């Protein structure tokens, strides 16, 4: 019967209930989307790293795995690496950010094709001139691009020569020399990293150790497998901190919304609380009723939030497949639910105690 | 079992309003027999409602004794007074005080749930018939007339078989026809089931439905 009273109370003020649940839902959605977005982008980056075909990455010693800094490495290292034992191909890549987290990647196209095994073209073909650009299909779809079209990036007009399947190196690929010139990395020619393919991938760990000894102080070698393994939310301190901030905001918002909703409910229902007390409801029973209402609001909010997170993922996939990548994060549903529930319980605490302490006679006289 | 179900001796209640003490009850001595229908009449400010609240266990007395069905209210904690309300008291208020979100039937069921009572009196169906609300139990209070709401409130007050039915101006919000109907029902219930009823009213015509009437003035019973 108490549960029925709780449900009927929420149904009676359905607009307020819906609004409170919606706000809790948005809070849950924010958490799930943030986690989904972080994972999606990291997974996509990992996929592109794997898709490059390299066994080892060589980066400047000072550069972290997730740095977008470009042109820190002299291109003269590439022929030096190429001469090392067991190196089948060594290709320099210059990456520079252009939109959100999308980078423009410059490579020597024939050398990269030899290393990666080549692109799979959906339309058009490889670059034939210095201003040619190839993009992946997600970027082409999002920006409605067609082969032969001019695309302006870095304040430069590129001719779209081909559209490739995604998952190899990056979304936007241009000739290395042009990108070096446009980004001030032409003299001396500089690159961001070197991709290395070995004649025997089984020797990767041994070669990583070899390069790290050989290039100590200049370059840092990391196997692609280790590099990809670093692509988790926990390995990005800034992202972890950001998720922490969003979680705290979510708890505060949940607390405020449920507090406001429950507080107005308690004031509005003062007389009803008096009736319940006259009928023999103990303070704990009154608190129990309000806590159940808050929990129900949080549960409704969680369900809405999970539904919203699917909707956001659908919208991103539909309209921004190249800029953002969101994955579903069912393992975070209980965490987001616990955060929403925590906020709701905190929000219900004061109004609940106020109601529980309400004097029955004063409450019955309330107009 | 004592023949008197309500006994008060030298009952006082003083409210502290700011720095002023308001003596609402100044030594009430009252005895109500089991099965009696008593009305308490008096003008506003005479202390009727305060007496109602103390006998109902809603407020503790300041001094004196108030014994309800053998239990001295003055010795009870707030929790124990709550339990007394669950087991021994049925309330009927002037403003009906039904929960608006629940149907009439659920209002009655809630009173049982709060008192942790699972079974209803054997003759409860007959009581519902007598009250004329049996076919209105699925309606919410907003769909019921004032008279119907008050009759549902009476059913709610009786469902846990209380020792005493306390009614505070039960006809105060009703027209004459509905008032008479409700008072007839209270008298009928008293006669049929032996239910002890204590009714607070300022209306002498309503008071006349009771077996006995006492009059209060300035916090004491004068007659």
Interface residues (C-beta under 8 A of the other chain):
Chain A: X1 X2 X4 X5 X8 X9 X11 X12 X271 X272 X274 X275 X276 X277 X278 X279 X280 X281 X282 X285 X360 X361 X364
Chain B: X53 X56 X58 X59 X79 X82 X83 X85 X86 X91 X93 X97 X98 X99 X100 X101 X102 X106 X109 X110 X111 X112 X113 X114 X115 X156
